[in-house]
Amino acid sequence: MAKHSDTPGIWIVDDDRGVRFVLAEALRDAGLAVREFGDAASVRDALRDATPALLVTDVRMPGEGGLALLEELRARQIGPVIVMSAYTDVATTAAAYRAGAVDYLAKPFDLDQALAAVQRALADVPHADATPQIASEPSHALLGESAPMRQVFRLIGRVAASDLNVLVTGETGTGKELVARALHEESARRGKAFVALNTAAIPSELLESELFGHEAGAFTGATRRVAGRFEQAEGGTLFLDEIGDMPLILQTRLLRVLAEGEFYRVGGRELIRCNVRIIAATHQDLDARVAAGQFRADLKHRLDVVRIELPPLRERRSDIPLLAQHFLVSVAQELKLPPKRFSKAALKAISQRDFPGNVRELENLCRRLAVIASGNEILPADLGTSSETQRGDWTDALRDWADRALSDGEADIHTRARESLDRVLLEAALAANEGHRQHAATALGVGRNTLTRKLGASRTRRKP
Ligand SMILES: Nc1ncnc2c1ncn2[C@@H]1O[C@H](COP(=O)(O)OP(=O)(O)OP(=O)(O)O)[C@@H](O)[C@H]1O
């Protein structure tokens, strides 16, 4: 930074005396000179005849907030600035980085972490001048208060304004698409399109045309020119979900487009230049897929410039009450239902559950509760047993089995799956009803004849 201070030192600005005190003491213990301020106005006074080597400021304070101060310092080329705040949502964090902060400390922070941030800032004084200013504060649905989610918000805030490609990893339903949207919303591309494509949901023979579009007559049924996702996302962000499942041949094509910044539509001759930021996501271990020869290392390298890892919900249980209450309220609003709330005990019970389907599963549970729970307070009894969880495990296991069978090229997997399903249900129902066929049939909700027939079929097939 251009200016040199007569009294260089670290200035701490916070209306909370306690925070100021402990931080100042820790920095003084580390041999640094520190001045303390209770509000932005007194910093402005002090700036008349001195400048700090580093300013550490709170965001929300009575009177002028920390971000306005930050912008003024940036305009006068004084800095660097570290922002600290209890508000760790994406919008606040990203706004701080946009305004030129070099680091963001989420309160409560531990002092070693704060000291490390201060030393980093003093050592390399990164300059954020080039980051674009975006005035309004977008609101994000991405919620969380747990330490790992705060870390995610910080990372989003830090990289959103850059044009770097980002790889978002995490189990299904952990919020990967929401992270991609937040990155887009917080970037200079936010006025342009955000286009999402689930690469696993599109048959591979259609994927190329889906990505790059096609000309009329490019293949049977292509009656007119269609723009692909790259063209739709021009100037904006393209979110490629389940990138790990992309067929190798398309990986090669995508790599070329990313390297060259241009492509042809399928069946086309016109070279189209593109300016698109790619955010890819996967629930798979991409490194393992590279090692197994199923994913191109060079493509991974291009996509995995910054990695944001979303932890499963069971590793951030402290977010569950916040999310559950949010979903309950938003579903009621959406469906124009009377508002409901969770009892304390219900929130506790729900927080102890494992959610194999992560936030999506929690959201679905809250949806059901908003509609079917009888009172306006949701009690532990309304949550039912954890059969929800078991059902999740069961379909997960089935999915694994199907994936394996399909990749091994096994035949008739639908028939075999149905046979297993019938057999397990019949055996369970008979066991639960002491072998009584009529009762077992009633319990399963099928006729006795159906049960007998299935039983016969199942027994015949089980013979070696
Ligand atoms: N932190 C969060 N705050 C609020 N809502 C969330 C959060 N995380 C996820 N959700 C909600 O949970 C659902 C699933 O999220 P999303 O589709 O982003 O997950 P995903 O990881 O992309 O899933 P998949 O891998 O299955 O595509 C969405 O309805 C999303 O709005």
The ligand as a MOL file (V3000), in Angstrom:
LIG
                    3D

  0  0  0     0  0            999 V3000
M  V30 BEGIN CTAB
M  V30 COUNTS 31 33 0 0 0
M  V30 BEGIN ATOM
M  V30 1 N -27.3690 -24.9820 3.5150 0
M  V30 2 C -28.6060 -25.0150 3.0000 0
M  V30 3 N -29.5190 -24.1080 3.3490 0
M  V30 4 C -30.7710 -24.1580 2.8570 0
M  V30 5 N -31.2130 -25.0920 1.9940 0
M  V30 6 C -30.3440 -26.0250 1.6080 0
M  V30 7 C -29.0020 -26.0380 2.0860 0
M  V30 8 N -28.3680 -27.0800 1.5370 0
M  V30 9 C -29.2580 -27.6930 0.7400 0
M  V30 10 N -30.4500 -27.0770 0.7720 0
M  V30 11 C -31.6660 -27.4960 0.0480 0
M  V30 12 O -31.6060 -28.9190 -0.0520 0
M  V30 13 C -31.9780 -29.3450 -1.3600 0
M  V30 14 C -30.8180 -30.0720 -2.0060 0
M  V30 15 O -29.7940 -29.1590 -2.3050 0
M  V30 16 P -28.9510 -29.2120 -3.6630 0
M  V30 17 O -29.8270 -29.5950 -4.8040 0
M  V30 18 O -28.1460 -27.9800 -3.7750 0
M  V30 19 O -28.0070 -30.4730 -3.2900 0
M  V30 20 P -26.9410 -31.2240 -4.2070 0
M  V30 21 O -25.7910 -31.5120 -3.3120 0
M  V30 22 O -26.7010 -30.4380 -5.4490 0
M  V30 23 O -27.7150 -32.5660 -4.4980 0
M  V30 24 P -27.4270 -33.6640 -5.6690 0
M  V30 25 O -26.0050 -34.1240 -5.4800 0
M  V30 26 O -28.4060 -34.7240 -5.3450 0
M  V30 27 O -27.6490 -32.9530 -6.9540 0
M  V30 28 C -32.3900 -28.1110 -2.1300 0
M  V30 29 O -33.7890 -27.9610 -2.0550 0
M  V30 30 C -31.7000 -26.9900 -1.3890 0
M  V30 31 O -32.4410 -25.8060 -1.5060 0
M  V30 END ATOM
M  V30 BEGIN BOND
M  V30 1 1 1 2
M  V30 2 1 2 3
M  V30 3 2 2 7
M  V30 4 2 3 4
M  V30 5 1 4 5
M  V30 6 2 5 6
M  V30 7 1 6 7
M  V30 8 1 6 10
M  V30 9 1 7 8
M  V30 10 2 8 9
M  V30 11 1 9 10
M  V30 12 1 10 11
M  V30 13 1 11 12
M  V30 14 1 11 30
M  V30 15 1 12 13
M  V30 16 1 13 14
M  V30 17 1 13 28
M  V30 18 1 14 15
M  V30 19 1 15 16
M  V30 20 2 16 17
M  V30 21 1 16 18
M  V30 22 1 16 19
M  V30 23 1 19 20
M  V30 24 2 20 21
M  V30 25 1 20 22
M  V30 26 1 20 23
M  V30 27 1 23 24
M  V30 28 2 24 25
M  V30 29 1 24 26
M  V30 30 1 24 27
M  V30 31 1 28 29
M  V30 32 1 28 30
M  V30 33 1 30 31
M  V30 END BOND
M  V30 END CTAB
M  END
